[in-house]
């Protein structure tokens, strides 16, 4: 006697989630004493990319990714978001991209919308200089 046919498992339309690869990249790029405190930061990756490009508008995406601790593809998505919002504009200079920041735009969250991008960049550049 033949075995009854097996029931097929339903195919899920929800993609399986994985741990974010950016966490492991970010943690690996930090010194061991700071790796445990890197589970979260006060600033988003979008703001990290913006700050880095404000300091070095011609930095290549691979270097930005290393500094932020995320993948190069994540940096591409963030730059696309920032371009779409009008926060940055990309110009070709020879074979390299140069990023111009529109610092006169307000910050996006309602809590900070009374401040401009220039205020954030100024605050973070002051912190950098005072730590030197």
N, CA, C and O atoms as a GROMACS GRO file, in nm:
protein
  528
    1UNK      N    1   0.084  -0.117   0.000
    1UNK     CA    2   0.000   0.000   0.000
    1UNK      C    3   0.089   0.124   0.000
    1UNK      O    4   0.185   0.132   0.076
    2UNK      N    5   0.057   0.220  -0.084
    2UNK     CA    6   0.138   0.341  -0.098
    2UNK      C    7   0.110   0.436   0.018
    2UNK      O    8  -0.001   0.444   0.071
    3UNK      N    9   0.214   0.508   0.055
    3UNK     CA   10   0.201   0.606   0.163
    3UNK      C   11   0.116   0.724   0.116
    3UNK      O   12   0.123   0.762  -0.001
    4UNK      N   13   0.036   0.782   0.206
    4UNK     CA   14  -0.044   0.898   0.164
    4UNK      C   15   0.046   1.015   0.128
    4UNK      O   16   0.155   1.030   0.184
    5UNK      N   17   0.002   1.099   0.034
    5UNK     CA   18   0.086   1.213  -0.005
    5UNK      C   19   0.105   1.309   0.112
    5UNK      O   20   0.015   1.330   0.193
    6UNK      N   21   0.225   1.366   0.118
    6UNK     CA   22   0.256   1.461   0.226
    6UNK      C   23   0.189   1.595   0.199
    6UNK      O   24   0.175   1.638   0.085
    7UNK      N   25   0.149   1.658   0.307
    7UNK     CA   26   0.092   1.792   0.294
    7UNK      C   27   0.207   1.890   0.278
    7UNK      O   28   0.309   1.881   0.346
    8UNK      N   29   0.189   1.984   0.186
    8UNK     CA   30   0.292   2.086   0.166
    8UNK      C   31   0.278   2.192   0.274
    8UNK      O   32   0.168   2.230   0.314
    9UNK      N   33   0.392   2.239   0.322
    9UNK     CA   34   0.392   2.348   0.419
    9UNK      C   35   0.352   2.476   0.347
    9UNK      O   36   0.394   2.499   0.233
   10UNK      N   37   0.273   2.561   0.412
   10UNK     CA   38   0.237   2.688   0.347
   10UNK      C   39   0.361   2.775   0.328
   10UNK      O   40   0.450   2.780   0.413
   11UNK      N   41   0.365   2.841   0.215
   11UNK     CA   42   0.477   2.930   0.184
   11UNK      C   43   0.451   3.064   0.250
   11UNK      O   44   0.346   3.125   0.229
   12UNK      N   45   0.544   3.108   0.329
   12UNK     CA   46   0.529   3.237   0.398
   12UNK      C   47   0.562   3.351   0.303
   12UNK      O   48   0.659   3.346   0.228
   13UNK      N   49   0.480   3.454   0.309
   13UNK     CA   50   0.508   3.573   0.227
   13UNK      C   51   0.588   3.675   0.305
   13UNK      O   52   0.632   3.775   0.249
   14UNK      N   53   0.607   3.650   0.434
   14UNK     CA   54   0.686   3.742   0.517
   14UNK      C   55   0.830   3.696   0.514
   14UNK      O   56   0.859   3.581   0.547
   15UNK      N   57   0.922   3.784   0.474
   15UNK     CA   58   1.062   3.742   0.470
   15UNK      C   59   1.116   3.716   0.610
   15UNK      O   60   1.078   3.783   0.707
   16UNK      N   61   1.202   3.618   0.618
   16UNK     CA   62   1.266   3.590   0.746
   16UNK      C   63   1.361   3.704   0.778
   16UNK      O   64   1.429   3.756   0.691
   17UNK      N   65   1.364   3.741   0.906
   17UNK     CA   66   1.454   3.849   0.946
   17UNK      C   67   1.583   3.790   0.998
   17UNK      O   68   1.587   3.680   1.053
   18UNK      N   69   1.687   3.866   0.978
   18UNK     CA   70   1.818   3.826   1.029
   18UNK      C   71   1.871   3.939   1.114
   18UNK      O   72   1.824   4.052   1.106
   19UNK      N   73   1.968   3.908   1.195
   19UNK     CA   74   2.033   4.014   1.271
   19UNK      C   75   2.098   4.110   1.173
   19UNK      O   76   2.151   4.070   1.070
   20UNK      N   77   2.094   4.234   1.207
   20UNK     CA   78   2.149   4.337   1.119
   20UNK      C   79   2.298   4.318   1.101
   20UNK      O   80   2.371   4.312   1.200
   21UNK      N   81   2.347   4.309   0.976
   21UNK     CA   82   2.491   4.294   0.955
   21UNK      C   83   2.566   4.418   0.998
   21UNK      O   84   2.686   4.411   1.029
   22UNK      N   85   2.498   4.533   1.000
   22UNK     CA   86   2.568   4.656   1.036
   22UNK      C   87   2.611   4.655   1.182
   22UNK      O   88   2.712   4.716   1.216
   23UNK      N   89   2.537   4.586   1.269
   23UNK     CA   90   2.579   4.580   1.408
   23UNK      C   91   2.712   4.510   1.423
   23UNK      O   92   2.801   4.557   1.493
   24UNK      N   93   2.725   4.397   1.355
   24UNK     CA   94   2.850   4.324   1.368
   24UNK      C   95   2.965   4.401   1.305
   24UNK      O   96   3.077   4.398   1.356
   25UNK      N   97   2.938   4.470   1.195
   25UNK     CA   98   3.042   4.551   1.132
   25UNK      C   99   3.082   4.664   1.224
   25UNK      O  100   3.200   4.691   1.243
   26UNK      N  101   2.981   4.731   1.283
   26UNK     CA  102   3.009   4.844   1.372
   26UNK      C  103   3.087   4.799   1.494
   26UNK      O  104   3.182   4.866   1.535
   27UNK      N  105   3.048   4.688   1.552
   27UNK     CA  106   3.115   4.639   1.672
   27UNK      C  107   3.257   4.594   1.641
   27UNK      O  108   3.347   4.616   1.722
   28UNK      N  109   3.278   4.531   1.525
   28UNK     CA  110   3.412   4.486   1.489
   28UNK      C  111   3.508   4.602   1.465
   28UNK      O  112   3.628   4.588   1.486
   29UNK      N  113   3.455   4.717   1.422
   29UNK     CA  114   3.543   4.829   1.390
   29UNK      C  115   3.583   4.910   1.513
   29UNK      O  116   3.665   5.000   1.502
   30UNK      N  117   3.526   4.879   1.630
   30UNK     CA  118   3.557   4.953   1.751
   30UNK      C  119   3.662   4.881   1.834
   30UNK      O  120   3.677   4.759   1.825
   31UNK      N  121   3.735   4.957   1.916
   31UNK     CA  122   3.828   4.893   2.008
   31UNK      C  123   3.750   4.804   2.105
   31UNK      O  124   3.634   4.833   2.135
   32UNK      N  125   3.812   4.697   2.156
   32UNK     CA  126   3.740   4.602   2.242
   32UNK      C  127   3.672   4.667   2.362
   32UNK      O  128   3.563   4.626   2.400
   33UNK      N  129   3.734   4.769   2.422
   33UNK     CA  130   3.675   4.832   2.541
   33UNK      C  131   3.547   4.909   2.509
   33UNK      O  132   3.467   4.936   2.599
   34UNK      N  133   3.526   4.945   2.381
   34UNK     CA  134   3.406   5.019   2.343
   34UNK      C  135   3.305   4.931   2.271
   34UNK      O  136   3.193   4.976   2.245
   35UNK      N  137   3.340   4.809   2.238
   35UNK     CA  138   3.251   4.722   2.161
   35UNK      C  139   3.122   4.692   2.236
   35UNK      O  140   3.016   4.682   2.174
   36UNK      N  141   3.128   4.679   2.368
   36UNK     CA  142   3.007   4.648   2.445
   36UNK      C  143   2.911   4.766   2.453
   36UNK      O  144   2.792   4.746   2.474
   37UNK      N  145   2.959   4.887   2.438
   37UNK     CA  146   2.874   5.005   2.446
   37UNK      C  147   2.819   5.046   2.310
   37UNK      O  148   2.748   5.146   2.300
   38UNK      N  149   2.850   4.971   2.204
   38UNK     CA  150   2.813   5.011   2.068
   38UNK      C  151   2.680   4.953   2.022
   38UNK      O  152   2.651   4.957   1.902
   39UNK      N  153   2.599   4.901   2.112
   39UNK     CA  154   2.471   4.844   2.070
   39UNK      C  155   2.379   4.951   2.014
   39UNK      O  156   2.294   4.922   1.930
   40UNK      N  157   2.394   5.074   2.060
   40UNK     CA  158   2.312   5.184   2.007
   40UNK      C  159   2.391   5.313   2.022
   40UNK      O  160   2.483   5.322   2.103
   41UNK      N  161   2.353   5.412   1.945
   41UNK     CA  162   2.416   5.543   1.952
   41UNK      C  163   2.307   5.649   1.952
   41UNK      O  164   2.192   5.620   1.919
   42UNK      N  165   2.343   5.771   1.989
   42UNK     CA  166   2.245   5.879   1.993
   42UNK      C  167   2.210   5.930   1.854
   42UNK      O  168   2.100   5.983   1.834
   43UNK      N  169   2.299   5.915   1.759
   43UNK     CA  170   2.275   5.963   1.623
   43UNK      C  171   2.247   5.845   1.531
   43UNK      O  172   2.292   5.734   1.555
   44UNK      N  173   2.172   5.872   1.425
   44UNK     CA  174   2.140   5.769   1.327
   44UNK      C  175   2.255   5.752   1.228
   44UNK      O  176   2.346   5.836   1.222
   45UNK      N  177   2.251   5.646   1.152
   45UNK     CA  178   2.350   5.628   1.046
   45UNK      C  179   2.338   5.738   0.942
   45UNK      O  180   2.438   5.777   0.882
   46UNK      N  181   2.217   5.788   0.919
   46UNK     CA  182   2.198   5.899   0.825
   46UNK      C  183   2.277   6.021   0.873
   46UNK      O  184   2.344   6.087   0.794
   47UNK      N  185   2.268   6.051   1.002
   47UNK     CA  186   2.342   6.167   1.052
   47UNK      C  187   2.492   6.141   1.051
   47UNK      O  188   2.570   6.233   1.026
   48UNK      N  189   2.533   6.018   1.078
   48UNK     CA  190   2.676   5.986   1.072
   48UNK      C  191   2.731   6.009   0.931
   48UNK      O  192   2.837   6.069   0.914
   49UNK      N  193   2.659   5.961   0.830
   49UNK     CA  194   2.702   5.979   0.691
   49UNK      C  195   2.707   6.128   0.658
   49UNK      O  196   2.802   6.174   0.594
   50UNK      N  197   2.607   6.202   0.699
   50UNK     CA  198   2.602   6.346   0.672
   50UNK      C  199   2.720   6.419   0.736
   50UNK      O  200   2.783   6.503   0.672
   51UNK      N  201   2.751   6.387   0.860
   51UNK     CA  202   2.864   6.450   0.929
   51UNK      C  203   2.994   6.418   0.858
   51UNK      O  204   3.077   6.508   0.838
   52UNK      N  205   3.014   6.294   0.820
   52UNK     CA  206   3.138   6.255   0.752
   52UNK      C  207   3.151   6.328   0.619
   52UNK      O  208   3.259   6.377   0.587
   53UNK      N  209   3.042   6.335   0.542
   53UNK     CA  210   3.049   6.404   0.412
   53UNK      C  211   3.066   6.554   0.430
   53UNK      O  212   3.122   6.620   0.342
   54UNK      N  213   3.020   6.610   0.540
   54UNK     CA  214   3.042   6.753   0.564
   54UNK      C  215   3.189   6.781   0.592
   54UNK      O  216   3.240   6.888   0.558
   55UNK      N  217   3.256   6.686   0.652
   55UNK     CA  218   3.399   6.702   0.683
   55UNK      C  219   3.487   6.671   0.563
   55UNK      O  220   3.595   6.729   0.547
   56UNK      N  221   3.441   6.578   0.478
   56UNK     CA  222   3.519   6.539   0.361
   56UNK      C  223   3.423   6.508   0.246
   56UNK      O  224   3.386   6.392   0.226
   57UNK      N  225   3.382   6.611   0.170
   57UNK     CA  226   3.280   6.594   0.066
   57UNK      C  227   3.319   6.500  -0.048
   57UNK      O  228   3.232   6.460  -0.125
   58UNK      N  229   3.445   6.466  -0.061
   58UNK     CA  230   3.488   6.380  -0.171
   58UNK      C  231   3.524   6.239  -0.125
   58UNK      O  232   3.580   6.161  -0.202
   59UNK      N  233   3.492   6.205  -0.001
   59UNK     CA  234   3.526   6.073   0.050
   59UNK      C  235   3.450   5.965  -0.028
   59UNK      O  236   3.331   5.981  -0.057
   60UNK      N  237   3.519   5.857  -0.062
   60UNK     CA  238   3.454   5.748  -0.136
   60UNK      C  239   3.365   5.668  -0.040
   60UNK      O  240   3.389   5.664   0.080
   61UNK      N  241   3.262   5.606  -0.097
   61UNK     CA  242   3.162   5.538  -0.016
   61UNK      C  243   3.221   5.427   0.070
   61UNK      O  244   3.175   5.405   0.183
   62UNK      N  245   3.320   5.359   0.020
   62UNK     CA  246   3.382   5.252   0.098
   62UNK      C  247   3.441   5.307   0.228
   62UNK      O  248   3.428   5.246   0.334
   63UNK      N  249   3.506   5.423   0.219
   63UNK     CA  250   3.564   5.484   0.339
   63UNK      C  251   3.455   5.532   0.435
   63UNK      O  252   3.468   5.518   0.556
   64UNK      N  253   3.347   5.588   0.380
   64UNK     CA  254   3.235   5.630   0.464
   64UNK      C  255   3.178   5.509   0.538
   64UNK      O  256   3.152   5.516   0.658
   65UNK      N  257   3.160   5.399   0.466
   65UNK     CA  258   3.106   5.277   0.526
   65UNK      C  259   3.194   5.228   0.641
   65UNK      O  260   3.144   5.189   0.746
   66UNK      N  261   3.324   5.231   0.621
   66UNK     CA  262   3.417   5.186   0.726
   66UNK      C  263   3.407   5.277   0.847
   66UNK      O  264   3.402   5.228   0.960
   67UNK      N  265   3.403   5.408   0.826
   67UNK     CA  266   3.396   5.503   0.938
   67UNK      C  267   3.266   5.489   1.016
   67UNK      O  268   3.267   5.495   1.139
   68UNK      N  269   3.155   5.470   0.946
   68UNK     CA  270   3.025   5.458   1.013
   68UNK      C  271   3.006   5.319   1.073
   68UNK      O  272   2.938   5.303   1.174
   69UNK      N  273   3.067   5.219   1.010
   69UNK     CA  274   3.052   5.082   1.059
   69UNK      C  275   2.933   5.012   0.997
   69UNK      O  276   2.870   4.927   1.061
   70UNK      N  277   2.902   5.047   0.871
   70UNK     CA  278   2.792   4.984   0.799
   70UNK      C  279   2.844   4.940   0.663
   70UNK      O  280   2.959   4.965   0.629
   71UNK      N  281   2.760   4.873   0.586
   71UNK     CA  282   2.803   4.826   0.455
   71UNK      C  283   2.803   4.940   0.354
   71UNK      O  284   2.738   5.043   0.373
   72UNK      N  285   2.877   4.920   0.249
   72UNK     CA  286   2.882   5.018   0.140
   72UNK      C  287   2.744   5.036   0.078
   72UNK      O  288   2.705   5.147   0.040
   73UNK      N  289   2.670   4.927   0.066
   73UNK     CA  290   2.534   4.933   0.011
   73UNK      C  291   2.443   5.017   0.100
   73UNK      O  292   2.359   5.091   0.050
   74UNK      N  293   2.459   5.005   0.231
   74UNK     CA  294   2.379   5.086   0.324
   74UNK      C  295   2.410   5.234   0.307
   74UNK      O  296   2.321   5.318   0.314
   75UNK      N  297   2.537   5.266   0.284
   75UNK     CA  298   2.576   5.406   0.259
   75UNK      C  299   2.510   5.455   0.131
   75UNK      O  300   2.462   5.569   0.125
   76UNK      N  301   2.506   5.371   0.027
   76UNK     CA  302   2.441   5.410  -0.098
   76UNK      C  303   2.293   5.442  -0.075
   76UNK      O  304   2.242   5.540  -0.128
   77UNK      N  305   2.226   5.359   0.004
   77UNK     CA  306   2.084   5.383   0.033
   77UNK      C  307   2.065   5.513   0.112
   77UNK      O  308   1.973   5.589   0.085
   78UNK      N  309   2.152   5.537   0.208
   78UNK     CA  310   2.143   5.659   0.290
   78UNK      C  311   2.165   5.781   0.202
   78UNK      O  312   2.092   5.880   0.214
   79UNK      N  313   2.265   5.776   0.115
   79UNK     CA  314   2.291   5.890   0.025
   79UNK      C  315   2.171   5.912  -0.066
   79UNK      O  316   2.135   6.027  -0.093
   80UNK      N  317   2.110   5.806  -0.115
   80UNK     CA  318   1.990   5.820  -0.198
   80UNK      C  319   1.878   5.887  -0.118
   80UNK      O  320   1.807   5.973  -0.171
   81UNK      N  321   1.861   5.847   0.008
   81UNK     CA  322   1.759   5.911   0.094
   81UNK      C  323   1.789   6.059   0.112
   81UNK      O  324   1.699   6.143   0.101
   82UNK      N  325   1.915   6.091   0.140
   82UNK     CA  326   1.953   6.231   0.163
   82UNK      C  327   1.938   6.315   0.037
   82UNK      O  328   1.898   6.431   0.043
   83UNK      N  329   1.969   6.255  -0.079
   83UNK     CA  330   1.949   6.326  -0.207
   83UNK      C  331   1.801   6.349  -0.233
   83UNK      O  332   1.760   6.458  -0.272
   84UNK      N  333   1.721   6.246  -0.211
   84UNK     CA  334   1.577   6.257  -0.236
   84UNK      C  335   1.513   6.364  -0.148
   84UNK      O  336   1.420   6.432  -0.190
   85UNK      N  337   1.564   6.380  -0.025
   85UNK     CA  338   1.512   6.480   0.068
   85UNK      C  339   1.569   6.619   0.041
   85UNK      O  340   1.528   6.717   0.103
   86UNK      N  341   1.665   6.628  -0.052
   86UNK     CA  342   1.725   6.758  -0.083
   86UNK      C  343   1.830   6.802   0.017
   86UNK      O  344   1.869   6.919   0.018
   87UNK      N  345   1.876   6.710   0.100
   87UNK     CA  346   1.976   6.743   0.202
   87UNK      C  347   2.115   6.750   0.140
   87UNK      O  348   2.196   6.835   0.178
   88UNK      N  349   2.144   6.662   0.045
   88UNK     CA  350   2.272   6.667  -0.025
   88UNK      C  351   2.248   6.664  -0.175
   88UNK      O  352   2.142   6.622  -0.223
   89UNK      N  353   2.349   6.708  -0.247
   89UNK     CA  354   2.348   6.702  -0.393
   89UNK      C  355   2.482   6.645  -0.436
   89UNK      O  356   2.587   6.685  -0.386
   90UNK      N  357   2.477   6.553  -0.530
   90UNK     CA  358   2.598   6.486  -0.578
   90UNK      C  359   2.644   6.552  -0.706
   90UNK      O  360   2.565   6.572  -0.798
   91UNK      N  361   2.773   6.585  -0.712
   91UNK     CA  362   2.834   6.639  -0.834
   91UNK      C  363   2.950   6.549  -0.873
   91UNK      O  364   3.024   6.499  -0.788
   92UNK      N  365   2.965   6.529  -1.002
   92UNK     CA  366   3.081   6.455  -1.052
   92UNK      C  367   3.198   6.552  -1.068
   92UNK      O  368   3.184   6.656  -1.132
   93UNK      N  369   3.310   6.518  -1.010
   93UNK     CA  370   3.434   6.594  -1.028
   93UNK      C  371   3.535   6.494  -1.082
   93UNK      O  372   3.594   6.416  -1.007
   94UNK      N  373   3.554   6.497  -1.214
   94UNK     CA  374   3.636   6.394  -1.278
   94UNK      C  375   3.565   6.261  -1.265
   94UNK      O  376   3.451   6.246  -1.309
   95UNK      N  377   3.633   6.164  -1.206
   95UNK     CA  378   3.574   6.031  -1.187
   95UNK      C  379   3.517   6.013  -1.047
   95UNK      O  380   3.467   5.906  -1.012
   96UNK      N  381   3.525   6.118  -0.968
   96UNK     CA  382   3.487   6.108  -0.828
   96UNK      C  383   3.359   6.187  -0.800
   96UNK      O  384   3.332   6.288  -0.866
   97UNK      N  385   3.282   6.143  -0.703
   97UNK     CA  386   3.164   6.217  -0.659
   97UNK      C  387   3.205   6.317  -0.551
   97UNK      O  388   3.292   6.290  -0.469
   98UNK      N  389   3.142   6.432  -0.554
   98UNK     CA  390   3.162   6.537  -0.454
   98UNK      C  391   3.022   6.569  -0.401
   98UNK      O  392   2.931   6.594  -0.480
   99UNK      N  393   3.006   6.570  -0.270
   99UNK     CA  394   2.874   6.587  -0.210
   99UNK      C  395   2.862   6.727  -0.150
   99UNK      O  396   2.943   6.768  -0.067
  100UNK      N  397   2.759   6.800  -0.194
  100UNK     CA  398   2.730   6.933  -0.143
  100UNK      C  399   2.612   6.922  -0.047
  100UNK      O  400   2.511   6.861  -0.079
  101UNK      N  401   2.627   6.982   0.070
  101UNK     CA  402   2.523   6.971   0.173
  101UNK      C  403   2.440   7.099   0.177
  101UNK      O  404   2.494   7.209   0.180
  102UNK      N  405   2.309   7.082   0.176
  102UNK     CA  406   2.216   7.193   0.192
  102UNK      C  407   2.189   7.206   0.342
  102UNK      O  408   2.092   7.151   0.393
  103UNK      N  409   2.275   7.279   0.411
  103UNK     CA  410   2.269   7.288   0.556
  103UNK      C  411   2.160   7.382   0.606
  103UNK      O  412   2.141   7.395   0.727
  104UNK      N  413   2.090   7.448   0.515
  104UNK     CA  414   1.985   7.543   0.555
  104UNK      C  415   1.849   7.476   0.569
  104UNK      O  416   1.748   7.544   0.585
  105UNK      N  417   1.844   7.345   0.565
  105UNK     CA  418   1.718   7.273   0.582
  105UNK      C  419   1.698   7.240   0.730
  105UNK      O  420   1.794   7.219   0.803
  106UNK      N  421   1.571   7.235   0.773
  106UNK     CA  422   1.545   7.197   0.912
  106UNK      C  423   1.570   7.047   0.932
  106UNK      O  424   1.560   6.968   0.838
  107UNK      N  425   1.601   7.010   1.055
  107UNK     CA  426   1.610   6.868   1.089
  107UNK      C  427   1.471   6.807   1.074
  107UNK      O  428   1.370   6.877   1.089
  108UNK      N  429   1.464   6.680   1.045
  108UNK     CA  430   1.340   6.618   0.999
  108UNK      C  431   1.241   6.581   1.110
  108UNK      O  432   1.120   6.583   1.086
  109UNK      N  433   1.287   6.546   1.226
  109UNK     CA  434   1.195   6.503   1.331
  109UNK      C  435   1.127   6.625   1.394
  109UNK      O  436   1.192   6.728   1.414
  110UNK      N  437   0.998   6.616   1.425
  110UNK     CA  438   0.928   6.731   1.483
  110UNK      C  439   0.993   6.787   1.609
  110UNK      O  440   0.984   6.908   1.635
  111UNK      N  441   1.056   6.704   1.688
  111UNK     CA  442   1.121   6.751   1.811
  111UNK      C  443   1.237   6.845   1.779
  111UNK      O  444   1.262   6.940   1.853
  112UNK      N  445   1.309   6.819   1.668
  112UNK     CA  446   1.426   6.901   1.633
  112UNK      C  447   1.399   6.994   1.516
  112UNK      O  448   1.492   7.063   1.471
  113UNK      N  449   1.278   7.000   1.465
  113UNK     CA  450   1.252   7.074   1.341
  113UNK      C  451   1.275   7.224   1.352
  113UNK      O  452   1.279   7.293   1.250
  114UNK      N  453   1.290   7.276   1.473
  114UNK     CA  454   1.321   7.419   1.490
  114UNK      C  455   1.471   7.447   1.469
  114UNK      O  456   1.512   7.562   1.467
  115UNK      N  457   1.550   7.342   1.454
  115UNK     CA  458   1.694   7.354   1.430
  115UNK      C  459   1.726   7.316   1.286
  115UNK      O  460   1.654   7.238   1.224
  116UNK      N  461   1.834   7.373   1.236
  116UNK     CA  462   1.877   7.347   1.099
  116UNK      C  463   1.987   7.241   1.098
  116UNK      O  464   2.051   7.214   1.200
  117UNK      N  465   2.008   7.183   0.981
  117UNK     CA  466   2.117   7.087   0.964
  117UNK      C  467   2.250   7.153   1.000
  117UNK      O  468   2.338   7.089   1.057
  118UNK      N  469   2.264   7.281   0.966
  118UNK     CA  470   2.388   7.353   1.000
  118UNK      C  471   2.412   7.354   1.150
  118UNK      O  472   2.527   7.349   1.194
  119UNK      N  473   2.305   7.362   1.231
  119UNK     CA  474   2.321   7.360   1.377
  119UNK      C  475   2.379   7.226   1.424
  119UNK      O  476   2.467   7.222   1.509
  120UNK      N  477   2.329   7.118   1.367
  120UNK     CA  478   2.380   6.985   1.402
  120UNK      C  479   2.527   6.972   1.363
  120UNK      O  480   2.609   6.926   1.443
  121UNK      N  481   2.559   7.012   1.241
  121UNK     CA  482   2.697   7.000   1.194
  121UNK      C  483   2.791   7.087   1.276
  121UNK      O  484   2.903   7.047   1.306
  122UNK      N  485   2.745   7.206   1.313
  122UNK     CA  486   2.827   7.296   1.395
  122UNK      C  487   2.848   7.236   1.534
  122UNK      O  488   2.960   7.239   1.586
  123UNK      N  489   2.744   7.183   1.592
  123UNK     CA  490   2.755   7.121   1.725
  123UNK      C  491   2.856   7.007   1.724
  123UNK      O  492   2.939   6.996   1.814
  124UNK      N  493   2.848   6.923   1.623
  124UNK     CA  494   2.938   6.808   1.617
  124UNK      C  495   3.080   6.847   1.581
  124UNK      O  496   3.174   6.781   1.624
  125UNK      N  497   3.098   6.953   1.504
  125UNK     CA  498   3.235   6.997   1.474
  125UNK      C  499   3.297   7.062   1.597
  125UNK      O  500   3.417   7.049   1.618
  126UNK      N  501   3.216   7.130   1.678
  126UNK     CA  502   3.267   7.188   1.803
  126UNK      C  503   3.313   7.078   1.897
  126UNK      O  504   3.419   7.090   1.959
  127UNK      N  505   3.234   6.972   1.908
  127UNK     CA  506   3.273   6.860   1.994
  127UNK      C  507   3.403   6.798   1.948
  127UNK      O  508   3.488   6.762   2.030
  128UNK      N  509   3.419   6.785   1.818
  128UNK     CA  510   3.540   6.726   1.763
  128UNK      C  511   3.661   6.812   1.799
  128UNK      O  512   3.765   6.759   1.840
  129UNK      N  513   3.648   6.945   1.783
  129UNK     CA  514   3.760   7.035   1.811
  129UNK      C  515   3.792   7.039   1.959
  129UNK      O  516   3.910   7.046   1.996
  130UNK      N  517   3.690   7.035   2.047
  130UNK     CA  518   3.716   7.042   2.190
  130UNK      C  519   3.779   6.914   2.243
  130UNK      O  520   3.842   6.915   2.348
  131UNK      N  521   3.762   6.802   2.172
  131UNK     CA  522   3.822   6.676   2.213
  131UNK      C  523   3.965   6.661   2.165
  131UNK      O  524   4.033   6.566   2.203
  132UNK      N  525   4.012   6.753   2.083
  132UNK     CA  526   4.148   6.743   2.028
  132UNK      C  527   4.250   6.787   2.128
  132UNK      O  528   4.370   6.785   2.099
   0.00000   0.00000   0.00000
